[in-house]
């Protein structure tokens, strides 16, 4: 199975490359909502897709999008999760 990668500067020249095989157990993935409008909508959909693939998902959020995540939030993600996805939207 291949994936089509589009260059946003020249979409007419798409390249098809094989998907990388992933080995190992499912991961625990943190979904970090930075509190931008509609970021939660994106994360809701992403959570469904990740859970369908057998991953554990933990949701967390920053208090506001105008500042970095507080140290306690970052520490908790680092201790409990294998990866983090940060949602940006508007």
JOPE-V90602 format. One record per helix or strand of 2 or more residues. SS is the DSSP state (2 for helix, 1 for strand). FROM is the first residue (numbers start at 0). LEN is the number of residues. If there is no record, write none. Layout:
# JOPE-V90602
ss=SS from=FROM len=LEN
ss=SS from=FROM len=LEN
This chain:
# JOPE-V90602
ss=1 from=1 len=4
ss=2 from=10 len=3
ss=1 from=14 len=4
ss=1 from=27 len=6
ss=2 from=38 len=14
ss=1 from=55 len=6
ss=2 from=70 len=10
ss=1 from=82 len=5
